Structure formats: structure tokens, C-alpha cells
Amino acid sequence: MDSLNEKNWHTLEAPQAVELLASDPDKGLEPQEAQRRLLRFGPNAIAPRKGKTPLRRFLLQFHQPLIYILLGAGFVTAALGEPVDSLVILGVVLINAVVGYLQEAKAAGALEALAKSMVTEATVLRSGTMQRLPAEALTPGDIVLLRSGDKVPADLRLLAARNLQADESALTGESLPVEKDTSPLPEATVLADRRNMAYASTLVTYGQATGIVVSTGLDTEIGRISHLVAQADDLATPLTRKIEAFSNFLLWAILALAALTFLAGVLRGEPAADMFMAAVALAVGAIPEGLPAAVTVILAIGVSRMAARGAIIRKLPAVETLGGATVICSDKTGTLTQNQMTVTALYAGREAYAVSGSGYDPQGRIEGGDLSSEALSETLLAGALCNDTRIDEAGGERTVVGDPTEAALLVAARKAGIDASEAALRLPRLDTLAFESQHQYMATLHGREGLEPVAYVKGAVEPVLARSATRLLADGAPAPLDAAAVHAQAERMASRGLRVLAMARKRLPPGSATVDHRDISSGLEFLGLQGMIDPPRPEALAAVSSFRAAGVRVKMITGDHALTAAAIGGKLGLGGRSCATPASCDVLTGARMAGMPDDELTAAAANTDIFARVDPDQKLRLVSALQRRGEVVAMTGDGVNDAPALRQADIGVAMGRGGTEAAKEASDMILTDDNFATIEAAVEEGRGVYDNLLKFIVWTLPTNLGEGLVILVAVLLGAALPILPVQILWINMTTAVVLGLTLAFEPKEPGLMERSPRRTDHPILDRQLVARIVLVGAILLLASFGFFQWELASSGSEAQARTVAVNVFVLVEAFYLFNSRSFTRSAFELGFWTNRWLLGGFVLMMVLQVLFTYLPFMNAMFHSAPVGGLSWIKAAFAGVAGYFAVEFEKRLRRG
Ligand code: ATP
């Protein structure tokens, strides 16, 4: 125990490793001992990767082309002997960097906290019972059970392995899964070839195993190289990337225009210093300084709104992509249905039975046929023995530990007086072939001294019948199997929406202690069928119809039988009206998909809404087929084999409760409640977020356009500049934060889920929005230039005239903010009081503007000057006129 890390665990025999770690493979550690070791070795956790240092992240805020222009402008203004202006410009750059830094830190922190809240769990043996514990609680000597889909929680020496394969790419970079076994290896074996070890943070892709924890936390291989698997830290989204590209374009356009302004002025004989200030003003004005910070804030608000509704965003771009989803591919069991299984129908020994009772309550009876039938009791026994699930009862509450399908089988057996734990004592289990969705069955081997070993198999009807040769009759005698009759019976159950499982058995040669897929590949004795209901979730029904209104197609993809899928699909309103009865439903099965060329599948995938008996690999083909048609696809998944499809989908959605670690890691979003309706909520939030982003952009750009134009026009006409660089900065910074950001709190517009999905291949701004930006930009130009000249003529003071121009800008923007609350409706239609942040922002902005105008300190800094009351009325007039012009434009569009 002392020098754990120096041990070459891979060179030891498994029992030696157990002995060195003072553990017990059958019982695991005792809780007190585990606690003692935890204190000694510390929790099994690796501190998240450090990432960039705060200083570096702060400095990176200056690393933006538009900021270079501002920095350049600041330094040159200083060189020209305008220290106040220079300080203001550099001050703004600094404020911008601080705001950007804080926002980025906040968004990254929120994502990190969400990522941390998703604890990895492990199945651990402690004092003889299997428990699910957070991976952090593991300590050397713990005995851990691994199944496909698990993330290996610590470094393990494997004690027993069955067909175990692990994806070790996180550690070794090797992308193909590695096969594992338990034999000792030579000392020189490199990490990637240590087949008898399983390393922390790698993923089990197939099979099962037990292993003993040899090192935890920072002592694990991954901890030592402290290279944590990819954290969700990408803050770029398709929109931010488009904005970045736009900024780069803007940079050159602004530089060219500023140079033009400078040259035009100088050629007209104006002083070069003045013209330089004009060029600076133009550059400063045309840069939307507040845009990057606003985008991050709005996205971050979206992330927390979604989290509040049960959708955890792992990758920020998903917030935005969700709003544009056109197809949702969802699992059936547990997502569209309640995953509350109850066996209601049985078939054994050529007789059909009904089962009464509800849920996991063992009250209920089996009725309708010969109750002493051996086929019946063997069907129920098979269901109870070939089962890894337990139902815990505490205080009248029943909780399923394991799989609800298996829980239903336990309850059905109980109704006939068969208790699974008693049966397991009578027929101890020797070996298990775990359920894997690509095989669709599970098998267990039972036997003891003096008893012939018997394998019980349960699974989907097709694979079990395909392996069966005979059937058991009610009197216990075997008979040849009439597969067609059993299929007909299974179909009758499935078309009522029942999930049907078939049970079979096979005696293995005496002395057999293990069961393999080969042992049960033929010669099974069919015992009977159990059919269970799994009611659709009522909220899923509403969500499906809401998606339909939103122009988003819902497709159900399930491993279940075609008729079961069709019956449930019909109840949920999938597949149109024709799908009222299972027979009329259009269902595409995995078997048919397998024979289809890609182009045929592309057409079929678009026209079909129900996919049954689909294996996980086919999900990937389906996603790609839909994407080839230009669809934006959200796909749910829970198993390890779903990971490739989740990665391929535009939005991979993993189940928070029932999902494997592998699925979660591959996903963009996690549903905390595994509920389909949560996807709908997330799509709705996604649309709201995108709307608000767009509203901010459409609100902010006219200001930049107006400012750029007013400078350009003044220079071309040889007039005095109506606004100075520092004044432009004042306008841009204060209005973006005080006014613009309040749009982030804009409630979702009514009818958000009645629109068609946004086309992601279209530019951010359509023609209509560009026209609106130009309209408001033109109003700003006319009003500011006009009122500036008017004030200059009447007062003769440039400072006063400029103050009026600034007030015009601010007031027009403030009123335009109300227009910007909706692209189509007026603020009054939305309800005037529904965004109080916005009203507060409006009032605060007015106060700031009064200070800007009358406070001597502000006058000194911003070259402003007190103006008369009439000038305020003029500015307000411009604002109100602008408001009505935009409302008029909206009305014209609406027709
Ligand atoms: P979905 O993809 O909608 O969640 P599903 O959960 O039904 O569908 P799978 O888990 O792949 O899909 O199951 C496929 C089939 O395997 C089921 O229809 C059932 O017949 C069988 N099956 C499911 N669970 C078990 C189990 N624990 N043991 C044996 N067979 C099972």
C-alpha cells in the first residue's frame, strides 16, 4: 500500500494486485476503510485544466483589428497635442477590454460550472453490495464494474473481462478501440499495449469487466500528464464567427474610408491635423464597439435560461444552432414515453394471458388461461432471473435501480408468486452476457452442484426466435417451434403499442461455467412472450404538435419493434393522420435501411417519421442523409454507440439520467430530465436568443452608419464636424450598455414557435433588415447634421451645436430601441411594461445625457456645452419621428 505508484500493476497476476491493495474481489472495501483511504489518497479528481492565464486573457481583449484602430487613433491624437481626447479614447479601449474580459470570464465560468455539475458516476462494490457512487469517492482497492458506455473512473487493473473494448484516444491518441483481457504482461509493455489495465477517462465501447482501482486523481496516467479531456470551453458560435468575418471586412472598409476622408479634406486645403481628427472620428464612429460584449452576454443569458428549463448546454454554439433546427430525431423509450413499464400481456404454451395491476406495485393477477402451465412459469422465471435490476421499497416509494424493462419483468413474476432473489438462491447465476443494443438480447447461465447448467435468454422477438428450435408446452413437454404463429402473436401485442420481449432457455453441457454468444446461437427452447405498456408522455404529445406548428419535423428512432413504434407514434401524432392504426403507419425498419443506397435513403429519411429496429450505427447514416437535404438536425442518444451520430448531428442531445458518459461527452446539450418536451423548450429558448441577438445588431448598426456618414458628409461639404471622436465614443459605449443590452431581457415574442425555422445558410441580415438599418442611419444623418447646422447658425457655438447633435443621436437611438423590441410588431402590441429593464435603461440614459450636457467636468472631457430647452425638444422630435418612420415601414411590410 505504501508506494502504490511505483508498482507495475500490469506485470502482476490479478490476485496479486488484489492482495497488494488489501481488498476483496467479492466484497470490495468496507465503507470505513474506503473513508480512511480517501483521507490518505485524496478525492479521485483532477483539477480542471488551467487554460489561459487571466493576464493573457485580458491582453487578448486588445487583440482585435477594430481595437487596433482605436489604439492607433488614441496614440496619434496624443501626438497631435490633444491629451484629453487621447485619454478618452484609450479609456474607452480599456473599459471595453475590462467589460469583455469580465463577460468572457462569466460565460466561461457558467459553462464550467455546468460541466462540473454533471458528475461521473461509477458502479462500485462496497461491503458486498453494488452501488452507484460519484467517481470522486473512489479510492485504491475499490472494486469497480465496467459496462459499455461507461467512462473509466480511475486507473484499474482488470480482474475479469468479457469482450471488453475501450476507446483510449483521450490518453493515447489511438482512435480504434483496444481489446482488453486480464493476463499479466512484461514490464516493458508501453501504456497503449497494457491490455490488462483500464485507464481513467477512457471510454468502454463494448463488453464488461471488473477491475480494482490502483490509482486515483492526480496519480492516474491522465492526471499525471494533466491533460484533461476536452472541456466545454469553446465560446465561438456560427454567429460570432460571422460577426468576426464582418468585423475584418469592416476594418478595411473603415480604413479606406478614413483615408479617403483625410485625402479629400487635405486636397481641399484643410489643415492636415483637422482632417486627421475627422478620419479618426469616422473610424471610431463606424466601429460597433459594444457588439462582441453584447453577443457574449446575450448567449450567456440564453445558457442560463435553458439550464433553468432542464437543458444543459455543453457547447455554446448549440444555443444558437438550436433556434435553427429543422428536424428533431428522438429516441422513443423514456424520451417520448414515460419509461414506466408494466407487463399487461403474456403468451406461453400457446395460450394468451392478461395481467392486471399498474406500475411497479406487485398487486395484480395473471388471468385468462391455465395458471399451472409450466411454459407460463418458466417464461416468468426467465424474466426474473435473466435480470440485473432491483426494485427498492422505502416508505411506500418504489425506485427502480436498473432498467425499467427489467423491473416490469420482476413485477410480473411477483404477481405469479415468483421472487427473483429466492429464485437466484435456488439457481445461482454462473455467468452473464449483458444486453447490448446491437444484439438485442441478454443471457444468464444458472446452475450448481448436481444441477445441469441452463442458460436463460430474453430479448427482442426476432433474434430470440431466430435462435430457437423448439418450444415448451404447458405440460412441460417440448414441441417443434411454429415461428410464424409466435410472430403473429407478438405482432398482435406490438400493434397495441406493447413492447414485446421473448424468453427462451437452453441446457448447456454439464460443467459449463460460462455462456458465450456462440453457445446460444441456435437450439434454444422458446418459452413465451411478455408484452409491456409504456405510456407516451402527455407533455411529449403537446411538444410534437408545437414542433409541427414551428415547422420542425419530429422523427422517432427506436430499437423497438416496428408495430410497437407505429402504435406509439400514432398516439403521439407522428407520421400524419394516416398513422392512426399501426398497419397504416409508414415505418422504415433498420433491415430495410441496410439495403438502401445513400440517395434512396436520403429521400426515404425525409418522408418517413418513424424508424424502428434501428441499430445505433444506422442513426449516423440517418443524420447524414437528412443533412444532405440541408436539414439542421438535432438527434438524441443515450448509448455508447450513439456517440458518432450525436457528434455528426448539428445538435447532439444526450440523456442526463439514462445516458452513458460516452453519449454525454459526444453531445452539445444534455437533458437533465430525459424528457422530449425539454428539447422543445430549448428550441424555443434558442429561437428567443437568436432573435434578441439579431435585434441588438439591427438596433446598433444604424448608429455606426449614421456617425460614419455624418463625418463623411461634413468633410465632403467642408463643414465643421458635427460630432467629435470622443463624443462618438460616448454615444457608442453608453448607449450599447445602457440601452442595447436591455434587449437581452426581451421576453420571447408570441408566435415564436409558429414561425418556420431560420435558414442557417442565409446571411445574418436579410434585405428588409438592411433596409431598416439604412433608413435609421439616414434619419440620424439628416437630423444630426440638420440640427447641428441650425444650432450653429443660431448660437454660433460649435460646442453647443455638437451637444445638440449628440443628443439627437442618443434620443433617436433611445426611441428606436422601442422599435427594435420586435421585427414586426409595435412596442404597444407587445405590452409597454413587459421589458422593465428597457424602460429603466431609457430613463438612465436620459439622466446620463443631462449630465453630459450640463456637468462642467463632462463639458471639459467631451467638449460639450449646456444647451437650451428647445434643443431637447428638437432632439426628441427627431426620436419620435424616427420611431414612427420605422413603425410605418413595419406596417408597409406587413401589408
Ligand atoms: P429507444 O431507442 O427508443 O430508446 P429501445 O430502448 O427500445 O428504443 P433498445 O434499448 O436498443 O431500444 O432495445 C431494442 C430491443 O431490445 C427492445 O425492443 C427489446 O425487445 C430488447 N430489449 C430492451 N431492453 C432489454 C433488456 N434489458 N434485456 C433484453 N432485451 C432487451
Residues whose N, C-alpha, C, O or C-beta is under 5 A from the ligand:
A	BS01	ATP	D331 K332 T333 D403 T405 F435 S437 Q440 Y441 M442 K458 G459 A460 V500 L501 I557 T558 G559 D560 H561
